[in-house]
Amino acid sequence: MKLAIPYGKTQFELILPDDADVTLMEPHETPPLPDPQKSVQEALDSMDWSRFVGTRSAAIAINDKTRPVPHETLLPPLLERLESIGIPRERITLIIATGSHAPMRPDEFTLILPPAILAHYRVISHNADDVDHIVRLGLTRFRSVISVNEAFFTANLKIVVGNIEPHQFAGFSGGVKSAVIGLAGWDTINHNHQMMTHPDAVLGRYDENPIRQDIEDMGKVVGVQVALNVVMNRQRQIVRVLCGDPRSVMRAAIPLVRQVYELPVDRPFDIVIASPGGHPKDLNIYQAQKALGHAAQVSREGGGIILVAACPEGSGSKKYEDWLSTLPPEHRSHAGVIALFKAQGYRVGPHKAFQIARDSIHRRVIWVSDLPNPEFFLMESAPTLGSALTRLYPDCGKRIGVIPYANATIPRLNVE
């Protein structure tokens, strides 16, 4: 059996053994919208914009380079709509929601925004370390500090633009998350994300998920009025556009996201071969780890996982690297990382080391990447996908699951 696995902006090809029992887990084929531009206009038309007439300013939270959001399709009609209700261009700010990621440099803005937008609108990148430009607004019922970018909070009309897809511990991305996590300070991100060990803070769960409901609480306090979100298929084509109240947008989108990305598995696999889905999902370890987390859900203990992720930008987190660089020798193992992380308490950055260790400690995980120093990250690595499989097959077993778009796939293990 011959398969193609996404890797950066290209792919790996792999011929699997004839005697292997292979299950290919790809998102369901979903046709794209025939006219995405028309659908964006219709979504905008579905909302009553008259209530915002006379609004003096607007801020739009947009996703950074790690999210494949079709800004070139969504933003021009949205900006035109804002101007049509009387908000001048100079009073509209687009803020790149980086959250715990590194701020984007101005010379990188062209990676996510069309030149015409950059030429006519103010665009800034959020920086979670810039405490002088982050406001604090109290606590949620989950005791998370509510902190948000000052430029976003002080705008009269607050809008989020992004895509809705599965998320490893928030359940689903999208909605107000782009603003209240993407534009938050470290205290907010740390407290919200520390709930990832809660049994309901899992992939594909929304109403019972404390992390997601904490996010929704923040959105109310911050005052996010409008979400313009899309659901995309595995080819990153738009299959639905939604615009309106952020929570209503989430509730309308989630059933479709499940329909596209949720796949049943009757029992765990001996070996899982997973890719985050290629660029930009495998830009760095920070993003690629999500594929490992999803793959581990359907990988048996004692089995193996091969993670195929280019990671051209390395770790993606200085806090993660700094923490690893100070690990005492006795903690330079998966068990040691888990023990030290729990002893020190939750912190964003080191949490990536914990997540990787958690999913690797009971399995043999091999990374196929462009990382020059995988041993620093406590990773077993292989130069090619074929050589990685040779190390695991058939000793781990012959039942293989292949998840080419693991970051977006919800593997649902059927438990009797």
Order of alpha helices (4+ residues) and beta strands (2+ residues): beta-beta-beta-alpha-beta-alpha-beta-alpha-beta-beta-beta-alpha-beta-beta-beta-alpha-alpha-alpha-beta-beta-alpha-beta-beta-alpha-beta-alpha-alpha-alpha-beta-beta-alpha-beta-beta
